[in-house]
């Protein structure tokens, strides 16, 4: 299976379990790996025969900035399942990074990843 990798899609979201996270927001960074077959697009050289990664980036931003969730696990699942419904992909891996998570010790990043495929 061929892949499109889209990394570092960043927007401010209001996800989290604490009131201040919901009120003040923070950056969320998303990486997406889209699995699909490039054969038709390679032959036609037409963006309509592949998945338009600019549109995918826009949808990811919509989910980051949209309805708040307590957990980034739910955000990752929402994105993965939504992308499968909306785009011509066979499978997707989503990683949601929360680099400013309210953790009491020094850390570099916290992230969750989900993988979903068409059944």
N, C-alpha and C positions, 0 to 999 in steps of 0.2 A: 504494500500500500504506500502511496506517495504521501508526502506531508508538507503542510504549510506551517511554519513556526512564526508566531506573532508574540514578541516579548516586550515587556515593559509598558503595557498600556496602563496609564496612570490617571487617576481622578480622585477627587475628594468625595468620600462617602461618610455616612453617619451610622455605620454598623458597629455593634458592640453591646456588651451587657451593662455598661455603666452609663449613668445619665449624662456625664460630661462628654462621652464619646458620641452620644446621640445629639447633643447640643452643639459641640464645637467641631465635630468632624475630624477627619484625618486622611492622609493619603493611603490609597490602596493601589497595589500594582498587580496586574494580571498577565500571566503568560498563557498562551493557548497553542496547542498543537492540534491541527486539523488533519485528519486522515481521509484521503479521497484518491480517486484514480485520475491522473492527469492526461490519460490517453486522448480523450476527445478534445480537450483544450489545446494540447500540443499539436494536434492535427489541424484544428480550425484557427488557432491563434486568436481566439475570441474569449473575452473575459466572461461572457455569459455561459461558457462551458466549464467554468471552474467556480471556485468560491471566492468572492470578492473580499479580500482581506481588509480593505478599507471599511466596508460595511460591517464586517465582523467586529472590527475595532470600535465602531460606533455603537453597536449593540452592547459590547462589553462595558463601555462607558455608561450607557443607559442603566445597566444593572448596578454598577458601582454607585452611581449618583441617585438611584431610584429608592424604592421602598426599603427602609432600614430593616436589617435582621440582627438578631443577637449574635449569631455565630457565622464566622466566615466559611465554615463547612456548608451551611445552607446556601450561602452566596455562590460558592463553587458549584454545587449541584444545580442550582437554578440556572447558572450560565451554561453548564454542559448540556443539560436537558433542553434548554431553549435553543442553543445553537444547532443541536441535532434536528429540532423541529423546523427551524427557519432556513437552514442552508443545506446545499447538496454535499454533505459529508457523511462518511461511513462511521467515523468514531472521532472522539475529541478528548483531549486531556487538558484540564484547566488547573492552573496553580494560582491561588490568591495569596499574595504577600501582604502582611500588615506590619510594615517596618516600624511604626510608631506605637505598637501595642503597649498597653499599660502594664508592663512587666517590671517588677521591682529590682531586677538585677541587670547588669549590662548584657546586651545581646545585639546581634547583627540584624536578624530578621526572624520572623515567624511566618510560616506558610503552610497551607493545606493544598493537597492535590486530589483531584478526582478524575476517573477515566470512565467514559460512557461510550457505548457503541449501539448501532441499530440492531434490533433483534430480528 
